[in-house]
């Protein structure tokens, strides 16, 4: 018997709304303009949400997130949203307005959910952007990504507009939760119908490394996350400007955008109509089998040869992969201060070395950071030695941050843990250990950054960094 949807909207806590189909929640809508699509199909099991612990953001994505605002030029949603449901509840619509903080752009957003011919839900979206400043606007190239957030600094050569940003469940988990991601690659189709395969890894940023620039797109193209029983994709149906994509190397999100003219005149308006839906495994496999792998050259291997960081014992003898799916973080060398010595550790193992003549603090950060699971304890142990280290010393440090939407959106530092510092000169390797870090069940998606620090002068060496994560039961 064919399922007949009966959509309804309801307000829950945190000023959020849920979209229900009968006795199950299909999606939740947050006041920041994020839609978290929880239930791909009425044939799947689901729950009826009456509250949530935290609004959707990155690692708290429960299903598939998309936005009711334009991420670039930073247009923010302006509640209240407008909700509509058909007479018999067979479709539901959300409308939202957005505006850029500088007042130069206004956005309109409409998302309509129906039950598609495949028996799965799908969304039809419309995004409009209008220049309302009264004078011509020249958009600057997108700013550099903060280096502590991404594995590679980059700067877009062309200004662009990002009309949506789509993230799958379990995004942003990274090395502390390797294996929990449901998708290992992004597939894109270009305007010639060629399918391109981009494996999910954290070190080679596809845009910065020039992998995206040769590709051209047009209405009819699609991009999404693969390969599972259900694979979410974005299909562009109509657009005023040539569509384009960006693939984030850390959070595994899909930036949906377009390049824009050098100058945007007053009253200029741009339109994107697109769908978000799930392809089954058969359709996903067919696309994957005819996909071309993004070219990774010998120069790429040399440029992105960074010692990988994973759960367990890290001997620093192997590099993070850039040609395959790899959830490892990495310590990015920056000689002469931050040096990877593949055979500089005990028994021919690798080591990381920080050397500096002047006394100052140098932190060698593993990128990207990783979200930690609630209800776990984190332990770090390693071997270290020093050569003429003065000052505070040589030590491991872990920073833990929590993202909060209020009063202003951003990461807040909630705790710092450091190992006892090593100083002086020691030819023999010494064990160093951080105090254990406990993430209670109430800790929602805390971000963990691992750093090797020399605060002073001299040389410090780190080897056999063992990272353990286990369930915590008080």
TORSEVEX-193255 format. One record per residue (C-alpha): x, y, z; residue in three letters; residue number from 1. Coordinates in steps of 0.5 Angstrom, whole numbers, plus 500, padded with zeros to 3 digits. Example, Ala and Ser with C-alpha at 12.3 -4.5 7.8 and 13.67 -1.06 7.14 Angstrom:
u = 525	v = 491	w = 516	r = Ala	k = 1
u = 527	v = 498	w = 514	r = Ser	k = 2
REM end
This chain:
u = 500	v = 500	w = 500	r = Unk	k = 1
u = 503	v = 507	w = 498	r = Unk	k = 2
u = 504	v = 511	w = 504	r = Unk	k = 3
u = 500	v = 518	w = 504	r = Unk	k = 4
u = 504	v = 523	w = 508	r = Unk	k = 5
u = 501	v = 527	w = 513	r = Unk	k = 6
u = 506	v = 533	w = 514	r = Unk	k = 7
u = 505	v = 538	w = 520	r = Unk	k = 8
u = 510	v = 543	w = 524	r = Unk	k = 9
u = 510	v = 544	w = 531	r = Unk	k = 10
u = 515	v = 548	w = 536	r = Unk	k = 11
u = 519	v = 545	w = 541	r = Unk	k = 12
u = 525	v = 547	w = 545	r = Unk	k = 13
u = 531	v = 552	w = 543	r = Unk	k = 14
u = 526	v = 556	w = 539	r = Unk	k = 15
u = 526	v = 550	w = 534	r = Unk	k = 16
u = 521	v = 547	w = 530	r = Unk	k = 17
u = 520	v = 540	w = 528	r = Unk	k = 18
u = 516	v = 537	w = 521	r = Unk	k = 19
u = 513	v = 531	w = 523	r = Unk	k = 20
u = 509	v = 526	w = 518	r = Unk	k = 21
u = 504	v = 523	w = 523	r = Unk	k = 22
u = 508	v = 520	w = 529	r = Unk	k = 23
u = 515	v = 521	w = 526	r = Unk	k = 24
u = 519	v = 527	w = 526	r = Unk	k = 25
u = 522	v = 528	w = 519	r = Unk	k = 26
u = 526	v = 534	w = 520	r = Unk	k = 27
u = 528	v = 540	w = 525	r = Unk	k = 28
u = 528	v = 547	w = 523	r = Unk	k = 29
u = 533	v = 551	w = 528	r = Unk	k = 30
u = 532	v = 559	w = 529	r = Unk	k = 31
u = 539	v = 560	w = 525	r = Unk	k = 32
u = 536	v = 557	w = 519	r = Unk	k = 33
u = 539	v = 550	w = 519	r = Unk	k = 34
u = 534	v = 544	w = 517	r = Unk	k = 35
u = 536	v = 538	w = 519	r = Unk	k = 36
u = 533	v = 532	w = 515	r = Unk	k = 37
u = 532	v = 526	w = 519	r = Unk	k = 38
u = 528	v = 521	w = 516	r = Unk	k = 39
u = 529	v = 520	w = 508	r = Unk	k = 40
u = 524	v = 515	w = 507	r = Unk	k = 41
u = 517	v = 513	w = 511	r = Unk	k = 42
u = 519	v = 506	w = 510	r = Unk	k = 43
u = 525	v = 507	w = 515	r = Unk	k = 44
u = 524	v = 507	w = 523	r = Unk	k = 45
u = 524	v = 514	w = 526	r = Unk	k = 46
u = 522	v = 517	w = 533	r = Unk	k = 47
u = 518	v = 523	w = 535	r = Unk	k = 48
u = 522	v = 529	w = 537	r = Unk	k = 49
u = 519	v = 533	w = 543	r = Unk	k = 50
u = 526	v = 537	w = 545	r = Unk	k = 51
u = 533	v = 537	w = 543	r = Unk	k = 52
u = 539	v = 538	w = 547	r = Unk	k = 53
u = 543	v = 543	w = 542	r = Unk	k = 54
u = 541	v = 546	w = 535	r = Unk	k = 55
u = 544	v = 543	w = 529	r = Unk	k = 56
u = 551	v = 545	w = 528	r = Unk	k = 57
u = 557	v = 541	w = 524	r = Unk	k = 58
u = 558	v = 534	w = 528	r = Unk	k = 59
u = 551	v = 535	w = 531	r = Unk	k = 60
u = 548	v = 534	w = 524	r = Unk	k = 61
u = 543	v = 528	w = 525	r = Unk	k = 62
u = 541	v = 527	w = 518	r = Unk	k = 63
u = 542	v = 531	w = 513	r = Unk	k = 64
u = 543	v = 539	w = 514	r = Unk	k = 65
u = 542	v = 544	w = 509	r = Unk	k = 66
u = 541	v = 552	w = 510	r = Unk	k = 67
u = 535	v = 557	w = 509	r = Unk	k = 68
u = 540	v = 563	w = 508	r = Unk	k = 69
u = 546	v = 564	w = 504	r = Unk	k = 70
u = 553	v = 562	w = 507	r = Unk	k = 71
u = 556	v = 567	w = 503	r = Unk	k = 72
u = 555	v = 573	w = 503	r = Unk	k = 73
u = 554	v = 571	w = 510	r = Unk	k = 74
u = 547	v = 572	w = 510	r = Unk	k = 75
u = 543	v = 570	w = 516	r = Unk	k = 76
u = 536	v = 568	w = 517	r = Unk	k = 77
u = 531	v = 572	w = 519	r = Unk	k = 78
u = 526	v = 569	w = 523	r = Unk	k = 79
u = 520	v = 568	w = 524	r = Unk	k = 80
u = 519	v = 563	w = 518	r = Unk	k = 81
u = 513	v = 562	w = 514	r = Unk	k = 82
u = 510	v = 555	w = 514	r = Unk	k = 83
u = 505	v = 552	w = 510	r = Unk	k = 84
u = 502	v = 545	w = 509	r = Unk	k = 85
u = 497	v = 543	w = 503	r = Unk	k = 86
u = 490	v = 541	w = 505	r = Unk	k = 87
u = 491	v = 534	w = 506	r = Unk	k = 88
u = 498	v = 534	w = 509	r = Unk	k = 89
u = 501	v = 531	w = 502	r = Unk	k = 90
u = 507	v = 537	w = 502	r = Unk	k = 91
u = 510	v = 542	w = 507	r = Unk	k = 92
u = 513	v = 548	w = 505	r = Unk	k = 93
u = 518	v = 553	w = 509	r = Unk	k = 94
u = 519	v = 560	w = 507	r = Unk	k = 95
u = 525	v = 564	w = 510	r = Unk	k = 96
u = 528	v = 571	w = 509	r = Unk	k = 97
u = 535	v = 573	w = 510	r = Unk	k = 98
u = 540	v = 579	w = 510	r = Unk	k = 99
u = 547	v = 580	w = 510	r = Unk	k = 100
u = 550	v = 584	w = 516	r = Unk	k = 101
u = 552	v = 589	w = 512	r = Unk	k = 102
u = 545	v = 591	w = 509	r = Unk	k = 103
u = 548	v = 590	w = 502	r = Unk	k = 104
u = 544	v = 583	w = 500	r = Unk	k = 105
u = 537	v = 580	w = 501	r = Unk	k = 106
u = 535	v = 573	w = 501	r = Unk	k = 107
u = 529	v = 569	w = 500	r = Unk	k = 108
u = 529	v = 562	w = 501	r = Unk	k = 109
u = 523	v = 556	w = 500	r = Unk	k = 110
u = 524	v = 549	w = 501	r = Unk	k = 111
u = 518	v = 544	w = 499	r = Unk	k = 112
u = 518	v = 537	w = 502	r = Unk	k = 113
u = 514	v = 532	w = 498	r = Unk	k = 114
u = 514	v = 524	w = 497	r = Unk	k = 115
u = 518	v = 522	w = 491	r = Unk	k = 116
u = 516	v = 517	w = 486	r = Unk	k = 117
u = 522	v = 513	w = 489	r = Unk	k = 118
u = 518	v = 512	w = 495	r = Unk	k = 119
u = 523	v = 517	w = 499	r = Unk	k = 120
u = 522	v = 524	w = 501	r = Unk	k = 121
u = 525	v = 530	w = 497	r = Unk	k = 122
u = 526	v = 537	w = 497	r = Unk	k = 123
u = 525	v = 542	w = 492	r = Unk	k = 124
u = 529	v = 549	w = 494	r = Unk	k = 125
u = 529	v = 556	w = 491	r = Unk	k = 126
u = 534	v = 561	w = 493	r = Unk	k = 127
u = 534	v = 568	w = 491	r = Unk	k = 128
u = 539	v = 573	w = 492	r = Unk	k = 129
u = 538	v = 581	w = 491	r = Unk	k = 130
u = 543	v = 587	w = 491	r = Unk	k = 131
u = 539	v = 592	w = 495	r = Unk	k = 132
u = 545	v = 597	w = 497	r = Unk	k = 133
u = 543	v = 602	w = 492	r = Unk	k = 134
u = 550	v = 602	w = 489	r = Unk	k = 135
u = 555	v = 597	w = 485	r = Unk	k = 136
u = 558	v = 592	w = 490	r = Unk	k = 137
u = 565	v = 589	w = 488	r = Unk	k = 138
u = 565	v = 582	w = 492	r = Unk	k = 139
u = 572	v = 581	w = 495	r = Unk	k = 140
u = 575	v = 574	w = 494	r = Unk	k = 141
u = 573	v = 569	w = 500	r = Unk	k = 142
u = 577	v = 570	w = 506	r = Unk	k = 143
u = 582	v = 565	w = 508	r = Unk	k = 144
u = 580	v = 559	w = 512	r = Unk	k = 145
u = 582	v = 559	w = 519	r = Unk	k = 146
u = 589	v = 555	w = 519	r = Unk	k = 147
u = 586	v = 552	w = 526	r = Unk	k = 148
u = 580	v = 549	w = 523	r = Unk	k = 149
u = 582	v = 547	w = 516	r = Unk	k = 150
u = 588	v = 542	w = 514	r = Unk	k = 151
u = 590	v = 547	w = 509	r = Unk	k = 152
u = 590	v = 555	w = 508	r = Unk	k = 153
u = 587	v = 557	w = 502	r = Unk	k = 154
u = 584	v = 563	w = 498	r = Unk	k = 155
u = 579	v = 563	w = 493	r = Unk	k = 156
u = 581	v = 566	w = 486	r = Unk	k = 157
u = 574	v = 568	w = 484	r = Unk	k = 158
u = 569	v = 572	w = 488	r = Unk	k = 159
u = 563	v = 567	w = 489	r = Unk	k = 160
u = 556	v = 566	w = 492	r = Unk	k = 161
u = 554	v = 560	w = 496	r = Unk	k = 162
u = 547	v = 559	w = 496	r = Unk	k = 163
u = 547	v = 553	w = 500	r = Unk	k = 164
u = 551	v = 548	w = 505	r = Unk	k = 165
u = 550	v = 541	w = 505	r = Unk	k = 166
u = 553	v = 536	w = 511	r = Unk	k = 167
u = 551	v = 529	w = 512	r = Unk	k = 168
u = 550	v = 526	w = 519	r = Unk	k = 169
u = 557	v = 524	w = 523	r = Unk	k = 170
u = 560	v = 530	w = 519	r = Unk	k = 171
u = 566	v = 533	w = 523	r = Unk	k = 172
u = 568	v = 527	w = 527	r = Unk	k = 173
u = 575	v = 526	w = 524	r = Unk	k = 174
u = 580	v = 521	w = 527	r = Unk	k = 175
u = 577	v = 521	w = 534	r = Unk	k = 176
u = 571	v = 517	w = 531	r = Unk	k = 177
u = 574	v = 514	w = 525	r = Unk	k = 178
u = 570	v = 509	w = 522	r = Unk	k = 179
u = 563	v = 512	w = 524	r = Unk	k = 180
u = 562	v = 517	w = 517	r = Unk	k = 181
u = 557	v = 514	w = 513	r = Unk	k = 182
u = 560	v = 516	w = 506	r = Unk	k = 183
u = 567	v = 516	w = 504	r = Unk	k = 184
u = 567	v = 520	w = 497	r = Unk	k = 185
u = 564	v = 526	w = 494	r = Unk	k = 186
u = 561	v = 525	w = 487	r = Unk	k = 187
u = 560	v = 531	w = 482	r = Unk	k = 188
u = 558	v = 531	w = 475	r = Unk	k = 189
u = 560	v = 536	w = 470	r = Unk	k = 190
u = 556	v = 539	w = 464	r = Unk	k = 191
u = 559	v = 534	w = 460	r = Unk	k = 192
u = 556	v = 529	w = 464	r = Unk	k = 193
u = 563	v = 526	w = 467	r = Unk	k = 194
u = 562	v = 524	w = 474	r = Unk	k = 195
u = 568	v = 526	w = 478	r = Unk	k = 196
u = 570	v = 522	w = 484	r = Unk	k = 197
u = 573	v = 526	w = 490	r = Unk	k = 198
u = 575	v = 521	w = 496	r = Unk	k = 199
u = 574	v = 524	w = 503	r = Unk	k = 200
u = 581	v = 526	w = 506	r = Unk	k = 201
u = 583	v = 532	w = 510	r = Unk	k = 202
u = 590	v = 534	w = 508	r = Unk	k = 203
u = 589	v = 536	w = 500	r = Unk	k = 204
u = 584	v = 541	w = 499	r = Unk	k = 205
u = 581	v = 540	w = 493	r = Unk	k = 206
u = 580	v = 548	w = 491	r = Unk	k = 207
u = 587	v = 550	w = 494	r = Unk	k = 208
u = 590	v = 545	w = 490	r = Unk	k = 209
u = 587	v = 547	w = 483	r = Unk	k = 210
u = 583	v = 540	w = 483	r = Unk	k = 211
u = 576	v = 544	w = 482	r = Unk	k = 212
u = 578	v = 550	w = 477	r = Unk	k = 213
u = 578	v = 546	w = 471	r = Unk	k = 214
u = 571	v = 543	w = 472	r = Unk	k = 215
u = 565	v = 547	w = 469	r = Unk	k = 216
u = 558	v = 546	w = 471	r = Unk	k = 217
u = 551	v = 547	w = 468	r = Unk	k = 218
u = 544	v = 546	w = 470	r = Unk	k = 219
u = 542	v = 539	w = 471	r = Unk	k = 220
u = 549	v = 537	w = 474	r = Unk	k = 221
u = 549	v = 534	w = 481	r = Unk	k = 222
u = 553	v = 533	w = 487	r = Unk	k = 223
u = 553	v = 528	w = 493	r = Unk	k = 224
u = 556	v = 524	w = 498	r = Unk	k = 225
u = 557	v = 516	w = 497	r = Unk	k = 226
u = 557	v = 510	w = 498	r = Unk	k = 227
u = 551	v = 507	w = 502	r = Unk	k = 228
u = 544	v = 504	w = 502	r = Unk	k = 229
u = 542	v = 511	w = 501	r = Unk	k = 230
u = 546	v = 517	w = 498	r = Unk	k = 231
u = 544	v = 524	w = 499	r = Unk	k = 232
u = 545	v = 529	w = 492	r = Unk	k = 233
u = 544	v = 536	w = 490	r = Unk	k = 234
u = 541	v = 537	w = 483	r = Unk	k = 235
u = 541	v = 544	w = 480	r = Unk	k = 236
u = 535	v = 545	w = 476	r = Unk	k = 237
u = 535	v = 552	w = 474	r = Unk	k = 238
u = 540	v = 558	w = 476	r = Unk	k = 239
u = 542	v = 565	w = 474	r = Unk	k = 240
u = 549	v = 564	w = 474	r = Unk	k = 241
u = 554	v = 558	w = 473	r = Unk	k = 242
u = 553	v = 553	w = 478	r = Unk	k = 243
u = 560	v = 551	w = 482	r = Unk	k = 244
u = 562	v = 546	w = 488	r = Unk	k = 245
u = 566	v = 547	w = 494	r = Unk	k = 246
u = 568	v = 540	w = 498	r = Unk	k = 247
u = 571	v = 542	w = 505	r = Unk	k = 248
u = 577	v = 537	w = 507	r = Unk	k = 249
u = 575	v = 537	w = 514	r = Unk	k = 250
u = 567	v = 537	w = 515	r = Unk	k = 251
u = 566	v = 534	w = 509	r = Unk	k = 252
u = 561	v = 539	w = 507	r = Unk	k = 253
u = 558	v = 540	w = 500	r = Unk	k = 254
u = 559	v = 548	w = 498	r = Unk	k = 255
u = 553	v = 550	w = 493	r = Unk	k = 256
u = 555	v = 556	w = 490	r = Unk	k = 257
u = 556	v = 560	w = 483	r = Unk	k = 258
u = 562	v = 565	w = 481	r = Unk	k = 259
u = 559	v = 572	w = 480	r = Unk	k = 260
u = 561	v = 578	w = 476	r = Unk	k = 261
u = 566	v = 583	w = 478	r = Unk	k = 262
u = 561	v = 588	w = 480	r = Unk	k = 263
u = 554	v = 587	w = 482	r = Unk	k = 264
u = 549	v = 592	w = 480	r = Unk	k = 265
u = 544	v = 595	w = 484	r = Unk	k = 266
u = 537	v = 591	w = 484	r = Unk	k = 267
u = 541	v = 585	w = 481	r = Unk	k = 268
u = 538	v = 578	w = 483	r = Unk	k = 269
u = 540	v = 571	w = 482	r = Unk	k = 270
u = 536	v = 565	w = 482	r = Unk	k = 271
u = 538	v = 558	w = 484	r = Unk	k = 272
u = 532	v = 552	w = 484	r = Unk	k = 273
u = 535	v = 545	w = 486	r = Unk	k = 274
u = 533	v = 539	w = 489	r = Unk	k = 275
u = 536	v = 535	w = 495	r = Unk	k = 276
u = 534	v = 527	w = 495	r = Unk	k = 277
u = 537	v = 520	w = 496	r = Unk	k = 278
u = 539	v = 516	w = 491	r = Unk	k = 279
u = 539	v = 508	w = 492	r = Unk	k = 280
u = 545	v = 504	w = 492	r = Unk	k = 281
u = 544	v = 501	w = 485	r = Unk	k = 282
u = 544	v = 509	w = 483	r = Unk	k = 283
u = 550	v = 510	w = 487	r = Unk	k = 284
u = 554	v = 504	w = 485	r = Unk	k = 285
u = 552	v = 506	w = 477	r = Unk	k = 286
u = 555	v = 513	w = 478	r = Unk	k = 287
u = 561	v = 511	w = 482	r = Unk	k = 288
u = 563	v = 505	w = 477	r = Unk	k = 289
u = 563	v = 510	w = 471	r = Unk	k = 290
u = 567	v = 516	w = 475	r = Unk	k = 291
u = 574	v = 519	w = 474	r = Unk	k = 292
u = 578	v = 520	w = 480	r = Unk	k = 293
u = 581	v = 527	w = 481	r = Unk	k = 294
u = 588	v = 527	w = 479	r = Unk	k = 295
u = 593	v = 526	w = 484	r = Unk	k = 296
u = 600	v = 528	w = 482	r = Unk	k = 297
u = 607	v = 526	w = 485	r = Unk	k = 298
u = 608	v = 534	w = 486	r = Unk	k = 299
u = 601	v = 533	w = 491	r = Unk	k = 300
u = 604	v = 527	w = 494	r = Unk	k = 301
u = 611	v = 531	w = 496	r = Unk	k = 302
u = 607	v = 537	w = 498	r = Unk	k = 303
u = 602	v = 534	w = 502	r = Unk	k = 304
u = 607	v = 529	w = 506	r = Unk	k = 305
u = 605	v = 530	w = 513	r = Unk	k = 306
u = 605	v = 525	w = 518	r = Unk	k = 307
u = 598	v = 522	w = 520	r = Unk	k = 308
u = 595	v = 522	w = 527	r = Unk	k = 309
u = 590	v = 517	w = 529	r = Unk	k = 310
u = 587	v = 513	w = 534	r = Unk	k = 311
u = 592	v = 508	w = 537	r = Unk	k = 312
u = 600	v = 508	w = 537	r = Unk	k = 313
u = 602	v = 513	w = 532	r = Unk	k = 314
u = 610	v = 512	w = 530	r = Unk	k = 315
u = 610	v = 517	w = 525	r = Unk	k = 316
u = 613	v = 513	w = 520	r = Unk	k = 317
u = 607	v = 514	w = 515	r = Unk	k = 318
u = 604	v = 520	w = 511	r = Unk	k = 319
u = 596	v = 521	w = 511	r = Unk	k = 320
u = 593	v = 519	w = 505	r = Unk	k = 321
u = 591	v = 524	w = 499	r = Unk	k = 322
u = 589	v = 519	w = 494	r = Unk	k = 323
u = 584	v = 515	w = 498	r = Unk	k = 324
u = 579	v = 516	w = 504	r = Unk	k = 325
u = 583	v = 517	w = 510	r = Unk	k = 326
u = 580	v = 520	w = 516	r = Unk	k = 327
u = 587	v = 522	w = 519	r = Unk	k = 328
u = 589	v = 528	w = 522	r = Unk	k = 329
u = 596	v = 530	w = 521	r = Unk	k = 330
u = 602	v = 535	w = 523	r = Unk	k = 331
u = 604	v = 539	w = 518	r = Unk	k = 332
u = 611	v = 540	w = 518	r = Unk	k = 333
u = 614	v = 547	w = 517	r = Unk	k = 334
u = 622	v = 547	w = 517	r = Unk	k = 335
u = 626	v = 549	w = 520	r = Unk	k = 336
u = 622	v = 549	w = 526	r = Unk	k = 337
u = 617	v = 544	w = 525	r = Unk	k = 338
u = 621	v = 538	w = 522	r = Unk	k = 339
u = 618	v = 531	w = 521	r = Unk	k = 340
u = 624	v = 526	w = 522	r = Unk	k = 341
u = 621	v = 519	w = 519	r = Unk	k = 342
u = 627	v = 515	w = 523	r = Unk	k = 343
u = 628	v = 520	w = 528	r = Unk	k = 344
u = 625	v = 516	w = 534	r = Unk	k = 345
u = 627	v = 510	w = 538	r = Unk	k = 346
u = 628	v = 503	w = 534	r = Unk	k = 347
u = 628	v = 507	w = 528	r = Unk	k = 348
u = 621	v = 510	w = 529	r = Unk	k = 349
u = 619	v = 517	w = 527	r = Unk	k = 350
u = 619	v = 523	w = 531	r = Unk	k = 351
u = 617	v = 530	w = 531	r = Unk	k = 352
u = 622	v = 535	w = 532	r = Unk	k = 353
u = 621	v = 543	w = 534	r = Unk	k = 354
u = 627	v = 547	w = 534	r = Unk	k = 355
u = 628	v = 554	w = 536	r = Unk	k = 356
u = 633	v = 559	w = 538	r = Unk	k = 357
u = 629	v = 565	w = 541	r = Unk	k = 358
u = 625	v = 563	w = 547	r = Unk	k = 359
u = 618	v = 563	w = 545	r = Unk	k = 360
u = 612	v = 559	w = 545	r = Unk	k = 361
u = 611	v = 555	w = 538	r = Unk	k = 362
u = 605	v = 550	w = 538	r = Unk	k = 363
u = 605	v = 544	w = 533	r = Unk	k = 364
u = 598	v = 543	w = 532	r = Unk	k = 365
u = 595	v = 537	w = 529	r = Unk	k = 366
u = 590	v = 539	w = 523	r = Unk	k = 367
u = 584	v = 538	w = 523	r = Unk	k = 368
u = 581	v = 538	w = 530	r = Unk	k = 369
u = 576	v = 532	w = 532	r = Unk	k = 370
u = 570	v = 532	w = 535	r = Unk	k = 371
u = 570	v = 527	w = 541	r = Unk	k = 372
u = 564	v = 523	w = 543	r = Unk	k = 373
u = 560	v = 524	w = 549	r = Unk	k = 374
u = 561	v = 519	w = 555	r = Unk	k = 375
u = 568	v = 517	w = 553	r = Unk	k = 376
u = 575	v = 518	w = 556	r = Unk	k = 377
u = 581	v = 521	w = 552	r = Unk	k = 378
u = 588	v = 519	w = 554	r = Unk	k = 379
u = 595	v = 521	w = 551	r = Unk	k = 380
u = 601	v = 518	w = 552	r = Unk	k = 381
u = 608	v = 519	w = 548	r = Unk	k = 382
u = 615	v = 519	w = 549	r = Unk	k = 383
u = 619	v = 525	w = 549	r = Unk	k = 384
u = 626	v = 528	w = 550	r = Unk	k = 385
u = 630	v = 534	w = 549	r = Unk	k = 386
u = 636	v = 538	w = 547	r = Unk	k = 387
u = 638	v = 544	w = 551	r = Unk	k = 388
u = 631	v = 546	w = 552	r = Unk	k = 389
u = 630	v = 552	w = 557	r = Unk	k = 390
u = 624	v = 556	w = 559	r = Unk	k = 391
u = 617	v = 553	w = 561	r = Unk	k = 392
u = 619	v = 547	w = 556	r = Unk	k = 393
u = 617	v = 541	w = 552	r = Unk	k = 394
u = 610	v = 538	w = 552	r = Unk	k = 395
u = 603	v = 536	w = 550	r = Unk	k = 396
u = 597	v = 540	w = 550	r = Unk	k = 397
u = 590	v = 538	w = 548	r = Unk	k = 398
u = 585	v = 544	w = 548	r = Unk	k = 399
u = 577	v = 542	w = 548	r = Unk	k = 400
u = 572	v = 547	w = 545	r = Unk	k = 401
u = 565	v = 547	w = 545	r = Unk	k = 402
u = 561	v = 551	w = 539	r = Unk	k = 403
u = 555	v = 555	w = 542	r = Unk	k = 404
u = 550	v = 559	w = 538	r = Unk	k = 405
u = 548	v = 564	w = 544	r = Unk	k = 406
u = 550	v = 570	w = 545	r = Unk	k = 407
u = 554	v = 570	w = 539	r = Unk	k = 408
u = 556	v = 564	w = 535	r = Unk	k = 409
u = 563	v = 561	w = 536	r = Unk	k = 410
u = 567	v = 556	w = 539	r = Unk	k = 411
u = 569	v = 557	w = 546	r = Unk	k = 412
u = 575	v = 554	w = 550	r = Unk	k = 413
u = 572	v = 550	w = 556	r = Unk	k = 414
u = 578	v = 546	w = 558	r = Unk	k = 415
u = 586	v = 545	w = 557	r = Unk	k = 416
u = 590	v = 539	w = 559	r = Unk	k = 417
u = 598	v = 539	w = 559	r = Unk	k = 418
u = 603	v = 534	w = 560	r = Unk	k = 419
u = 609	v = 536	w = 565	r = Unk	k = 420
u = 614	v = 539	w = 561	r = Unk	k = 421
u = 621	v = 537	w = 559	r = Unk	k = 422
u = 627	v = 541	w = 560	r = Unk	k = 423
u = 634	v = 541	w = 559	r = Unk	k = 424
u = 638	v = 535	w = 556	r = Unk	k = 425
u = 636	v = 528	w = 556	r = Unk	k = 426
u = 639	v = 523	w = 551	r = Unk	k = 427
u = 634	v = 518	w = 553	r = Unk	k = 428
u = 627	v = 518	w = 551	r = Unk	k = 429
u = 622	v = 519	w = 557	r = Unk	k = 430
u = 615	v = 517	w = 558	r = Unk	k = 431
u = 610	v = 523	w = 558	r = Unk	k = 432
u = 602	v = 523	w = 559	r = Unk	k = 433
u = 597	v = 528	w = 559	r = Unk	k = 434
u = 591	v = 528	w = 565	r = Unk	k = 435
u = 585	v = 524	w = 562	r = Unk	k = 436
u = 580	v = 528	w = 559	r = Unk	k = 437
u = 573	v = 526	w = 561	r = Unk	k = 438
u = 567	v = 527	w = 556	r = Unk	k = 439
u = 560	v = 526	w = 560	r = Unk	k = 440
u = 554	v = 524	w = 557	r = Unk	k = 441
u = 552	v = 531	w = 557	r = Unk	k = 442
u = 558	v = 534	w = 553	r = Unk	k = 443
u = 555	v = 535	w = 546	r = Unk	k = 444
u = 560	v = 535	w = 540	r = Unk	k = 445
u = 566	v = 538	w = 544	r = Unk	k = 446
u = 572	v = 539	w = 539	r = Unk	k = 447
u = 579	v = 537	w = 541	r = Unk	k = 448
u = 585	v = 540	w = 538	r = Unk	k = 449
u = 592	v = 536	w = 539	r = Unk	k = 450
u = 598	v = 540	w = 540	r = Unk	k = 451
u = 606	v = 539	w = 541	r = Unk	k = 452
u = 609	v = 545	w = 544	r = Unk	k = 453
u = 616	v = 548	w = 546	r = Unk	k = 454
u = 615	v = 554	w = 550	r = Unk	k = 455
u = 622	v = 556	w = 551	r = Unk	k = 456
u = 628	v = 555	w = 546	r = Unk	k = 457
u = 632	v = 549	w = 544	r = Unk	k = 458
u = 630	v = 542	w = 541	r = Unk	k = 459
u = 624	v = 537	w = 543	r = Unk	k = 460
u = 622	v = 531	w = 540	r = Unk	k = 461
u = 616	v = 527	w = 540	r = Unk	k = 462
u = 615	v = 519	w = 539	r = Unk	k = 463
u = 610	v = 514	w = 540	r = Unk	k = 464
u = 604	v = 518	w = 541	r = Unk	k = 465
u = 599	v = 513	w = 543	r = Unk	k = 466
u = 592	v = 516	w = 543	r = Unk	k = 467
u = 586	v = 512	w = 547	r = Unk	k = 468
u = 579	v = 513	w = 547	r = Unk	k = 469
u = 574	v = 509	w = 551	r = Unk	k = 470
u = 567	v = 509	w = 554	r = Unk	k = 471
u = 567	v = 512	w = 561	r = Unk	k = 472
u = 562	v = 510	w = 566	r = Unk	k = 473
u = 562	v = 514	w = 573	r = Unk	k = 474
REM end
